[in-house]
Amino acid sequence: MVLNISTEETVKRVHVECSSLGRHNYILIMVPTVYTIIFIIGIFGNSLVVVVIYFYMKLKTVASVFLFNLALADLCFIVTLPLWAATTAMEYRWPFGNCLCKLTSAAASFNLYASVFLLTCLSIDRYLAIVHPMKSRLRRTMVVARITCIIIWLMAALASLPVMIHRSVYFIENENITVCAFRYETPTNTTNNTLVQVGLGLSKNMLGFLIPFVIISTSYVLIWKTLKKAYQIQRNKTRGDDIFKMIIAIVLFFFFSWIPHQIFTFLDVLIQLRVIVNCHIVDIVDTAMPFTICLAYFNNCLNPVFYGFFGKNFRKYFLQLLKYIPPNVRHASLATKTSSLSYRPSENLILTARKNGSLDVE
């Protein structure tokens, strides 16, 4: 949506060059429905992940700390989804005020960065645990994991600050509606505002996707090579193929969930910079954007469950919770296992595998 500002008020009055963008009837029905589904699944799934990891698994491993924070970050965003569902159903009208406009927008941006950063750290932790189990033993501690999570939350908050600054409520005069939208340009300094537009868009593309994707892909490729060599030695081709398929699923799940949103985010930057001015193309971008957001955040809401269910013990505790079985205090001190890509750091990895018939997972 291209905005031209006319006055400076609490609710700024603007005029749009291309009207009724993305306001198709099927979007006004489908997107709120998907948001509602994501809200229900996300609240239920992530809450269970938090309960299982905190009360049953006792946050005893580095991976569990990252998964716990991943679920919390998703919950922070999911609670704002009813507002976005309501405003989409009302043809993008925003009746909730300027404060909630900024807070909910910042929550979405915060979730994007926090989730991606945590998934990146989780992949690095898996790499260190499997490829360099002995060398990384002193680095992969609970203290380091907690400090890393604090840094990630601070970085995500800092990256979301521009969203809170530039997202505001605007009254569109020629359509007579109030919307929650971005507006970077001011009458005083066009050059600096252009830099802000480019900077925010590229930071979302680079920090929120490209760099993490390269790190995640590299980590899991190196993990796969290490496991493939181990399984070749023990001649367990079936188990090696299962791990390979799992790694491919993780990387592809991340890539295809986020790449559409990142592409249309880049196109939106070009629209803001007036590189794209054709109203038909702008309408395509505004129409597709809600669906890319649905896909991206549906991925995020499922991530803790997706990663957690790879672990044997996580599934066991999850079923206990569903059966209303309280945490077993006697086993609170046992090492917990949260990811099927997390192996006990031991120099006897292959020997243990030969003995047990498969590589034991944490």
C-alpha positions as CSV (number, residue, x, y, z in Angstrom):
1,M,0.0,0.0,0.0
2,V,1.5,3.4,-1.1
3,L,0.6,6.1,1.4
4,N,0.8,9.9,0.9
5,I,0.6,11.8,4.2
6,S,-1.4,15.0,4.4
7,T,-1.3,16.0,8.1
8,E,0.5,15.1,11.3
9,E,-2.0,14.0,14.0
10,T,-2.4,11.3,16.6
11,V,-4.0,9.3,13.8
12,K,-2.3,10.4,10.6
13,R,-4.5,11.2,7.6
14,V,-3.2,9.7,4.3
15,H,-4.3,9.3,0.7
16,V,-3.5,6.1,-1.1
17,E,-2.5,6.0,-4.8
18,C,-3.8,2.5,-5.3
19,S,-7.0,1.8,-3.5
20,S,-8.6,-1.5,-2.4
21,L,-5.4,-3.4,-2.5
22,G,-5.6,-7.0,-1.3
23,R,-9.2,-6.6,-0.1
24,H,-10.6,-9.6,-2.0
25,N,-13.6,-11.4,-0.4
26,Y,-11.8,-14.8,-0.3
27,I,-8.9,-13.3,1.6
28,L,-11.3,-11.7,4.2
29,I,-12.6,-15.2,4.9
30,M,-9.6,-17.5,4.4
31,V,-6.9,-15.6,6.2
32,P,-8.9,-15.1,9.5
33,T,-9.8,-18.8,9.4
34,V,-6.2,-19.8,9.0
35,Y,-5.1,-17.3,11.7
36,T,-7.7,-18.9,14.0
37,I,-6.4,-22.4,13.3
38,I,-2.9,-21.3,13.9
39,F,-4.0,-19.7,17.2
40,I,-5.7,-22.8,18.5
41,I,-2.9,-25.2,17.4
42,G,-0.1,-22.8,18.4
43,I,-1.5,-22.1,21.9
44,F,-2.2,-25.8,22.6
45,G,1.0,-27.2,21.1
46,N,3.4,-24.6,22.4
47,S,1.9,-24.6,25.9
48,L,2.3,-28.4,26.1
49,V,5.9,-28.1,24.9
50,V,6.6,-25.5,27.7
51,V,4.9,-27.7,30.3
52,V,6.7,-30.9,29.2
53,I,10.1,-29.4,29.0
54,Y,9.9,-27.3,32.2
55,F,8.1,-29.8,34.5
56,Y,8.9,-33.2,33.0
57,M,12.3,-32.8,31.4
58,K,13.5,-30.2,33.9
59,L,15.6,-28.2,31.4
60,K,18.5,-30.5,31.8
61,T,20.0,-30.2,28.3
62,V,21.2,-27.3,26.0
63,A,18.7,-28.4,23.3
64,S,15.8,-28.3,25.8
65,V,16.7,-24.7,26.8
66,F,16.6,-23.6,23.1
67,L,13.3,-25.5,22.5
68,F,11.7,-24.0,25.7
69,N,12.6,-20.4,24.6
70,L,11.4,-21.2,21.1
71,A,8.0,-22.2,22.4
72,L,7.9,-19.0,24.6
73,A,8.7,-16.8,21.7
74,D,6.0,-18.4,19.6
75,L,3.4,-17.9,22.4
76,C,4.3,-14.2,22.6
77,F,3.2,-13.8,19.0
78,I,0.3,-16.3,19.0
79,V,-1.6,-14.3,21.6
80,T,-1.8,-11.4,19.1
81,L,-3.3,-13.5,16.3
82,P,-7.0,-12.8,17.3
83,L,-6.4,-9.1,16.7
84,W,-4.9,-9.8,13.2
85,A,-7.7,-12.2,12.4
86,A,-10.3,-9.6,13.4
87,T,-8.8,-6.7,11.5
88,T,-8.4,-8.9,8.3
89,A,-12.1,-9.9,8.6
90,M,-13.0,-6.2,8.8
91,E,-11.2,-5.4,5.5
92,Y,-8.0,-4.4,7.3
93,R,-9.7,-1.8,9.4
94,W,-7.9,-1.3,12.7
95,P,-10.1,-0.3,15.7
96,F,-7.7,-1.2,18.5
97,G,-5.7,2.0,18.7
98,N,-2.1,3.1,18.0
99,C,-0.5,1.4,21.0
100,L,-1.8,-2.1,20.2
101,C,-0.9,-1.5,16.5
102,K,2.7,-1.0,17.5
103,L,2.9,-3.7,20.1
104,T,1.3,-6.4,17.9
105,S,3.5,-5.5,15.0
106,A,6.6,-5.6,17.1
107,A,5.5,-9.0,18.5
108,A,5.3,-10.4,15.0
109,S,8.7,-9.0,14.1
110,F,10.2,-10.2,17.5
111,N,8.9,-13.7,16.9
112,L,10.4,-13.8,13.4
113,Y,13.9,-12.9,14.6
114,A,13.8,-14.8,17.9
115,S,12.6,-18.1,16.3
116,V,15.1,-18.0,13.5
117,F,18.0,-17.1,15.8
118,L,17.0,-19.9,18.2
119,L,16.7,-22.5,15.4
120,T,20.1,-21.4,14.2
121,C,21.6,-21.8,17.6
122,L,19.9,-25.2,17.9
123,S,21.5,-26.4,14.7
124,I,24.9,-25.2,15.8
125,D,24.5,-27.0,19.1
126,R,23.5,-30.2,17.3
127,Y,26.6,-29.8,15.1
128,L,28.9,-29.4,18.1
129,A,27.3,-32.3,20.0
130,I,27.6,-34.7,17.1
131,V,30.6,-33.7,15.1
132,H,32.8,-32.4,18.0
133,P,31.4,-34.2,21.1
134,M,34.5,-34.1,23.2
135,K,35.9,-30.6,22.2
136,S,32.5,-29.0,22.7
137,R,31.8,-30.5,26.1
138,L,33.1,-27.5,28.1
139,R,31.3,-25.0,25.8
140,R,27.9,-26.7,25.7
141,T,26.8,-25.9,29.2
142,M,23.5,-24.8,30.7
143,V,25.0,-21.4,31.7
144,V,26.1,-20.8,28.1
145,A,22.8,-21.8,26.7
146,R,20.8,-19.5,29.1
147,I,23.1,-16.6,28.4
148,T,22.8,-17.3,24.6
149,C,19.0,-17.2,24.9
150,I,19.1,-13.9,26.8
151,I,21.3,-12.4,24.0
152,I,18.9,-13.7,21.4
153,W,15.9,-12.1,23.1
154,L,17.8,-8.8,23.3
155,M,18.8,-9.0,19.7
156,A,15.3,-9.8,18.5
157,A,13.9,-6.9,20.6
158,L,16.5,-4.6,19.1
159,A,15.7,-5.8,15.6
160,S,12.0,-5.2,16.2
161,L,12.4,-1.7,17.6
162,P,12.2,0.0,14.1
163,V,8.9,-1.8,13.5
164,M,7.5,-0.3,16.7
165,I,8.7,3.2,15.7
166,H,7.5,3.2,12.1
167,R,4.3,1.2,12.4
168,S,1.3,3.4,13.2
169,V,-2.4,3.9,12.7
170,Y,-3.4,5.9,9.6
171,F,-6.7,7.2,8.4
172,I,-7.1,6.7,4.6
173,E,-9.2,9.6,3.4
174,N,-10.2,8.4,0.0
175,E,-11.4,5.0,1.5
176,N,-12.6,6.3,4.8
177,I,-10.9,3.5,6.9
178,T,-8.3,3.4,9.6
179,V,-5.5,0.9,9.2
180,C,-2.4,-0.2,11.0
181,A,0.4,0.2,8.5
182,F,4.1,1.2,7.9
183,R,5.0,4.7,6.9
184,Y,8.7,5.6,6.6
185,E,8.7,8.8,4.7
186,T,8.6,12.2,6.3
187,P,8.6,15.6,4.6
188,T,12.0,16.6,6.0
189,N,14.6,14.0,4.9
190,T,13.7,11.7,2.0
191,T,17.3,10.3,1.7
192,N,17.5,9.0,5.2
193,N,14.0,7.5,5.1
194,T,14.9,5.7,1.9
195,L,17.9,4.2,3.7
196,V,15.6,3.2,6.6
197,Q,13.3,1.4,4.1
198,V,16.1,-0.5,2.4
199,G,17.8,-1.3,5.8
200,L,14.7,-2.8,7.4
201,G,13.8,-4.8,4.3
202,L,17.3,-6.2,3.8
203,S,17.8,-6.9,7.5
204,K,14.6,-9.0,7.4
205,N,15.9,-10.8,4.3
206,M,19.5,-11.3,5.5
207,L,19.2,-11.6,9.3
208,G,15.8,-13.1,9.3
209,F,16.4,-15.7,6.6
210,L,19.5,-15.9,4.3
211,I,22.3,-16.0,6.9
212,P,20.4,-18.3,9.3
213,F,19.5,-20.6,6.4
214,V,23.1,-20.9,5.3
215,I,24.2,-21.7,8.9
216,I,21.4,-24.2,9.5
217,S,22.0,-25.9,6.1
218,T,25.8,-26.1,6.7
219,S,25.4,-27.5,10.2
220,Y,23.0,-30.3,9.2
221,V,25.0,-31.2,6.1
222,L,28.1,-31.6,8.3
223,I,26.0,-33.6,10.8
224,W,24.7,-35.9,8.0
225,K,28.3,-36.5,6.8
226,T,29.4,-37.5,10.3
227,L,26.5,-39.8,10.8
228,K,26.8,-41.3,7.4
229,K,30.4,-42.2,8.1
230,A,29.4,-43.8,11.4
231,Y,26.6,-45.8,9.9
232,Q,28.8,-47.0,7.0
233,I,31.3,-48.3,9.6
234,Q,28.5,-50.2,11.5
235,R,26.8,-51.1,8.1
236,N,23.4,-49.8,9.2
237,K,22.2,-48.3,5.9
238,T,18.5,-48.1,6.9
239,R,19.2,-46.1,10.0
240,G,21.5,-43.8,8.1
241,D,18.8,-43.2,5.5
242,D,16.3,-42.3,8.2
243,I,18.6,-39.7,9.6
244,F,19.3,-38.3,6.2
245,K,15.6,-38.0,5.5
246,M,15.1,-36.2,8.8
247,I,17.8,-33.7,8.1
248,I,16.4,-33.0,4.6
249,A,13.0,-32.5,6.2
250,I,14.3,-30.0,8.7
251,V,16.1,-27.9,6.1
252,L,13.3,-28.0,3.5
253,F,10.6,-27.3,6.2
254,F,12.5,-24.1,7.1
255,F,13.3,-23.0,3.6
256,F,9.9,-23.5,1.9
257,S,8.0,-22.0,4.9
258,W,9.9,-18.8,4.8
259,I,11.1,-18.2,1.2
260,P,7.7,-16.9,-0.1
261,H,7.4,-14.4,2.7
262,Q,10.9,-13.2,2.2
263,I,10.4,-12.8,-1.6
264,F,7.3,-10.7,-1.1
265,T,8.9,-8.7,1.6
266,F,11.6,-7.7,-0.8
267,L,9.0,-6.8,-3.4
268,D,7.3,-4.7,-0.8
269,V,10.5,-2.8,-0.2
270,L,10.7,-2.1,-4.0
271,I,7.1,-0.8,-3.8
272,Q,8.0,1.5,-0.8
273,L,11.0,2.8,-2.8
274,R,8.7,3.4,-5.8
275,V,10.7,1.1,-8.0
276,I,7.3,-0.8,-8.5
277,V,4.4,1.6,-9.1
278,N,2.0,-0.4,-11.1
279,C,-1.1,-0.9,-9.1
280,H,-1.8,-4.3,-10.5
281,I,1.6,-5.6,-9.3
282,V,1.1,-3.9,-5.9
283,D,-2.3,-5.6,-5.6
284,I,-0.7,-9.0,-6.3
285,V,1.9,-8.3,-3.5
286,D,-0.7,-7.1,-1.1
287,T,-2.9,-10.1,-1.9
288,A,-0.2,-12.7,-1.5
289,M,1.4,-11.3,1.6
290,P,-1.2,-12.5,4.1
291,F,-0.9,-16.1,2.7
292,T,3.0,-16.0,3.0
293,I,2.6,-14.7,6.5
294,C,0.2,-17.6,7.3
295,L,2.7,-20.1,5.9
296,A,5.7,-18.6,7.8
297,Y,4.0,-18.3,11.2
298,F,2.3,-21.7,10.9
299,N,5.9,-23.0,10.5
300,N,7.0,-21.1,13.6
301,C,4.1,-22.3,15.7
302,L,4.8,-26.0,14.8
303,N,8.6,-25.7,15.3
304,P,8.8,-26.7,19.0
305,V,6.5,-29.6,18.4
306,F,8.3,-30.6,15.2
307,Y,11.7,-30.6,16.9
308,G,10.5,-32.0,20.2
309,F,8.7,-35.0,18.7
310,F,12.0,-36.2,17.2
311,G,13.0,-37.1,20.7
312,K,11.9,-40.4,22.3
313,N,11.6,-39.0,25.9
314,F,9.7,-36.0,24.7
315,R,7.0,-38.2,23.2
316,K,6.9,-40.3,26.3
317,Y,6.4,-37.3,28.6
318,F,4.0,-35.7,26.2
319,L,1.7,-38.8,26.4
320,Q,2.0,-38.8,30.2
321,L,0.8,-35.2,30.2
322,L,-2.2,-36.0,28.0
323,K,-3.0,-38.9,30.4
324,Y,-2.8,-36.5,33.4
325,I,0.2,-38.4,34.8
326,P,2.2,-36.0,37.0
327,P,6.0,-35.6,36.6
328,N,8.0,-38.4,38.1
329,V,10.2,-36.8,40.8
330,R,12.4,-39.8,41.0
331,H,13.6,-39.3,37.4
332,A,14.1,-35.6,37.7
333,S,17.8,-35.9,37.8
334,L,18.1,-38.1,34.8
335,A,19.6,-36.6,31.6
336,T,16.7,-35.5,29.3
337,K,16.6,-36.1,25.6
338,T,15.0,-33.5,23.4
339,S,16.2,-34.0,19.8
340,S,16.9,-37.1,17.8
341,L,19.9,-35.3,16.4
342,S,21.4,-34.9,19.9
343,Y,23.8,-37.6,20.9
344,R,25.5,-38.2,24.2
345,P,29.0,-36.6,23.8
346,S,31.2,-39.7,23.8
347,E,34.3,-40.7,22.0
348,N,32.8,-44.2,21.9
349,L,30.0,-43.2,19.6
350,I,30.5,-45.9,17.0
351,L,31.3,-48.6,19.5
352,T,28.1,-47.9,21.4
353,A,26.2,-48.0,18.2
354,R,27.6,-51.4,17.3
355,K,26.7,-52.7,20.7
356,N,23.1,-51.5,20.8
357,G,22.4,-51.9,17.1
358,S,21.6,-48.2,16.6
359,L,22.8,-44.9,17.7
360,D,21.1,-43.9,21.0
361,V,19.6,-40.5,20.9
362,E,19.2,-37.9,23.5
